[in-house]
Amino acid sequence: MFRLPKQSKPDRFSLRIAKILDPLAVIPWGGLAVGYLGVPIVVEYSPISKENWFVVQDDDLKSAIEKLTSAGFKPSSVDRSPSPEVMAQLSNPQKVLDEINAEWKRFDQSCAIFDYPQDDQTEKEQELQVILLRASFARISTGDASGSSDKKAMKRFETSGNIHYPLEPALVESFVKAAIDEEKGNGFTECFRAITCWIEMMNEYLEVNNDILDDCQDEQAVAWFSRNFGRIHEAKHGPTDRRI
């Protein structure tokens, strides 16, 4: 697939959730965020199985949960079970499922998960879910220029009402910091791999260059990106092919 044009208006999922949560600030994350920037993702079939991730400030999470519940969204959980065919072959399927969920422990402790209302036939048929994620997990905030040495020089979000789409520097920085936290707290988990997948897709499809975090004052984040995707990585493995 090829890079798509950057979207000029909010996606329908973000519009709906933002309207319900108004006036709370809503930051699309994961597939919705990279898709907005031009990564060719069909949200319903994204690598993170049918989940629409939205970041809210930690202090707003309780209010956001109440607003979604009042709008008919049902508190739920992510079903990470292998296919029935695979489960049937396992000697201890519950143990396997527990091990899978353990790889998302920090994530699950930092979010609230909802199923769409029963009368939303399309979303229910596709088994889509809404995930409200704490900003402290995603390491992103609309009120934080997050260490830019020149905050006026770097536009970090595109805003439409209470929807704030992170632009490339803010989103890469957010993913990198979240990946570092996950690696420290839980190791190289499936959650860690999911986050780094978004970075890789941005690196390939959006022509994210090695200088993307040069204005970031978090030396650990800069070093991690350089080692895994940027200058140090390319010095060892050759330049990234960004011709997609």
C-alpha positions in Angstrom: 0.0 0.0 0.0 1.0 3.6 -0.6 0.9 6.6 1.7 -2.4 8.4 1.7 -3.0 12.2 1.7 -3.2 13.6 5.2 -6.8 13.9 6.2 -8.4 17.3 6.1 -11.2 16.6 8.6 -11.8 14.4 11.6 -12.7 10.7 11.1 -16.2 9.6 12.0 -15.1 7.7 15.1 -13.3 10.6 16.6 -16.1 13.0 15.8 -18.7 10.9 17.6 -16.6 10.3 20.7 -15.5 13.9 20.9 -19.1 15.1 20.7 -20.1 12.8 23.6 -17.1 13.8 25.7 -17.3 17.6 25.0 -15.9 19.8 26.4 -13.2 17.3 27.5 -10.1 17.2 25.3 -9.8 14.1 23.1 -6.6 12.9 21.5 -6.9 10.1 18.9 -4.0 7.6 19.4 -2.8 4.5 17.7 -4.4 3.6 14.4 -6.7 6.7 14.3 -3.8 9.0 14.8 -1.4 7.5 12.2 -4.3 7.1 9.8 -5.1 10.8 10.1 -1.5 11.6 9.1 -1.6 9.3 6.0 -0.6 5.8 7.0 -2.9 3.5 5.0 -4.9 2.0 7.7 -8.5 0.7 7.6 -9.5 1.4 11.2 -11.9 -1.5 11.4 -9.1 -3.9 10.5 -6.1 -2.3 12.2 -3.3 -4.3 13.6 -4.7 -3.5 17.1 -7.8 -5.6 16.7 -10.8 -3.4 16.1 -10.1 -0.9 18.9 -10.4 2.8 18.6 -8.0 4.5 21.1 -8.6 7.9 22.5 -6.4 9.6 25.1 -8.0 11.8 27.8 -6.2 13.6 30.6 -6.0 11.5 33.8 -8.2 13.9 35.7 -10.8 13.7 33.0 -11.0 9.9 32.8 -13.8 9.5 35.4 -15.9 12.1 33.7 -15.3 10.6 30.3 -16.4 7.2 31.5 -19.6 8.6 32.9 -20.3 10.4 29.7 -19.8 7.3 27.5 -21.9 5.2 29.9 -24.7 7.8 29.8 -24.6 7.7 26.0 -25.2 3.9 26.0 -21.7 2.6 25.7 -21.2 -0.6 27.7 -18.1 -1.1 29.9 -16.3 -4.1 28.6 -12.9 -5.8 28.2 -10.7 -6.8 25.2 -11.2 -10.4 24.2 -7.7 -11.5 23.3 -8.6 -15.2 23.1 -7.0 -17.2 20.2 -9.4 -18.6 17.6 -11.8 -21.4 18.9 -9.8 -23.9 16.8 -6.6 -23.0 18.6 -8.2 -22.9 22.0 -9.7 -26.4 21.4 -6.2 -27.8 20.9 -4.7 -26.3 24.1 -4.4 -28.4 27.2 -4.8 -25.4 29.5 -6.5 -22.6 27.5 -7.1 -20.4 30.5 -3.4 -20.4 31.3 -2.6 -19.4 27.8 -5.2 -16.6 27.9 -3.9 -15.4 31.2 -0.4 -15.2 29.8 -1.7 -13.2 26.8 -3.5 -10.7 29.0 -0.4 -10.4 31.2 1.4 -8.8 28.3 -1.2 -6.0 28.3 -1.3 -5.6 32.1 -0.1 -2.0 32.2 -2.3 -1.0 29.3 -5.4 -2.6 30.9 -4.7 -0.8 34.2 -4.5 2.5 32.4 -7.7 2.5 30.3 -11.4 2.0 30.2 -12.9 -0.2 27.5 -16.4 0.1 26.0 -18.5 -1.7 23.5 -20.7 0.4 21.2 -24.4 0.7 22.0 -26.6 -2.1 20.9 -28.4 0.0 18.3 -25.2 0.8 16.5 -25.6 -2.1 14.1 -22.5 -1.4 11.9 -20.1 -1.0 14.8 -21.6 -4.0 16.7 -21.3 -6.2 13.6 -17.6 -5.2 13.3 -17.1 -5.7 17.0 -15.5 -2.3 17.3 -14.6 -1.0 20.8 -13.7 2.3 22.3 -10.7 2.6 24.6 -10.2 5.6 26.8 -6.5 5.8 27.6 -4.9 7.8 30.3 -2.6 10.5 29.1 0.0 9.4 31.6 0.3 6.0 29.8 0.3 7.6 26.3 2.7 10.3 27.4 0.9 13.0 25.6 -1.0 16.1 26.6 -2.5 19.0 24.7 -1.2 21.3 27.3 2.4 20.0 27.1 4.8 20.9 24.3 6.7 18.1 25.8 10.2 19.4 25.9 10.5 21.3 22.6 13.4 23.7 22.9 11.3 26.2 20.9 7.6 25.7 21.6 6.5 28.3 19.1 8.5 26.7 16.3 6.8 23.4 16.4 3.1 22.9 15.9 2.3 19.7 17.7 -1.5 19.3 17.1 -4.2 20.0 14.6 -7.4 20.9 16.5 -11.0 20.6 15.5 -13.3 21.5 18.4 -12.2 19.3 21.3 -10.4 16.8 19.0 -6.6 17.2 19.0 -4.8 15.2 16.4 -1.1 14.9 17.2 1.2 15.7 14.3 4.3 13.7 13.5 6.8 15.1 16.1 4.2 14.9 19.0 3.0 11.4 18.0 6.4 9.9 17.5 7.5 11.3 20.9 4.4 10.0 22.5 4.9 6.5 21.1 8.6 6.4 22.0 8.0 7.5 25.6 5.2 5.0 26.0 7.3 2.2 24.5 10.2 3.1 26.9 7.8 3.0 29.9 6.3 -0.4 28.8 9.8 -1.9 28.2 10.9 -0.8 31.7 7.6 -1.8 33.4 6.8 -5.1 31.7 9.5 -6.0 29.2 9.1 -6.7 25.5 5.4 -7.4 25.6 2.8 -7.5 22.9 1.8 -4.1 24.1 5.4 -2.9 23.5 5.4 -4.4 20.1 2.1 -2.8 19.2 3.4 0.6 20.1 6.7 0.2 18.2 4.6 -1.0 15.2 3.0 2.4 15.0 6.5 4.0 15.1 7.7 1.7 12.3 4.7 2.5 10.2 5.2 6.2 10.6 8.9 5.8 9.8 8.1 4.0 6.6 5.0 5.6 5.3 5.3 9.2 6.5 9.0 9.7 5.8 9.7 10.4 9.4 13.3 11.4 9.3 16.1 11.0 11.8 15.7 14.5 13.0 12.1 14.1 14.1 13.0 14.3 17.8 15.9 16.7 17.6 13.9 19.4 19.4 12.9 17.0 22.2 14.7 17.6 25.5 14.1 14.1 26.8 17.6 12.6 26.1 16.3 9.1 26.9 13.6 9.3 24.2 16.0 10.8 21.7 18.6 8.1 22.3 16.0 5.3 22.2 14.6 6.5 18.8 18.1 6.8 17.4 19.0 3.4 18.5 15.9 1.6 17.3 14.9 3.7 14.2 17.1 6.7 13.7 20.7 7.6 13.2 22.4 4.9 15.2 20.1 2.2 13.7 20.8 3.3 10.2 24.5 3.5 10.8 24.4 -0.2 11.8 21.8 -1.5 9.3 21.7 1.0 6.5 19.2 3.6 5.6 15.5 3.0 5.9 13.7 2.6 2.6 11.1 5.4 2.7 9.9 5.0 -0.9 6.5 3.4 0.0 
